[in-house]
């Protein structure tokens, strides 16, 4: 049985979990070893974390993946008292994010990963001039952000996009996105 299980996991594509607000500004402290253990306890294999901000790469069967976000959110809340959104992407989805970059020569590029695909009417209602000279483009379940004055000075925040689009998001800088894809 162990050899069959190994075959199943080798056939599985790497996946990525992006947690919002972990170990940022001294809040929502969560050791990465504990986070990896939560994923292993949920049935994931080949679990690895990258930097301290809640990036977890793993493999899992489709049955585990279907219930994973809810299980991780619940376990983190129970053990650490943090209510932390978890957004999942497959390796192919992350490859698509990188290849669909509308700002290939942009400095200070970030990607905001959305839990749900926003409806077109909500996307159309976004104010493109909210934080000049910053620009953004919504593509599928991601928002590409070119933040000319840096992430600390923009008004294009998770809270603003979440409220306007009716979903939950978490952002990563372009260097991190590429490193995560490389690791997958």
VENSULLIN-V195210 format. One record per backbone hydrogen bond with DSSP energy under -1.0 kcal/mol. CO is the residue of the C=O (numbers start at 0). NH is the residue of the N-H. If there is no record, write none. Layout:
<<CO NH> <CO NH>>
This chain:
<<0 4> <1 5> <2 6> <3 7> <4 8> <5 9> <6 10> <13 90> <14 57> <15 88> <16 55> <17 86> <23 26> <27 22> <30 34> <31 35> <32 36> <33 37> <34 38> <35 39> <36 40> <37 41> <38 43> <39 42> <44 58> <47 56> <53 18> <54 49> <55 16> <56 47> <57 14> <58 44> <60 64> <61 65> <66 70> <67 71> <68 72> <69 73> <70 74> <71 75> <72 76> <73 77> <74 78> <75 79> <76 80> <84 19> <86 17> <88 15> <89 93> <90 94> <91 95> <92 96> <93 97> <94 98> <95 99> <97 100> <102 105> <107 146> <108 173> <109 144> <110 171> <111 142> <112 169> <118 122> <119 123> <122 125> <126 129> <130 133> <134 145> <136 143> <138 141> <140 113> <141 138> <142 111> <143 136> <144 109> <145 134> <146 149> <154 156> <156 160> <157 161> <158 162> <159 163> <160 164> <161 165> <161 166> <167 114> <169 112> <171 110> <172 176> <173 177> <174 178> <175 179> <176 180> <177 181> <178 182> <179 183>>
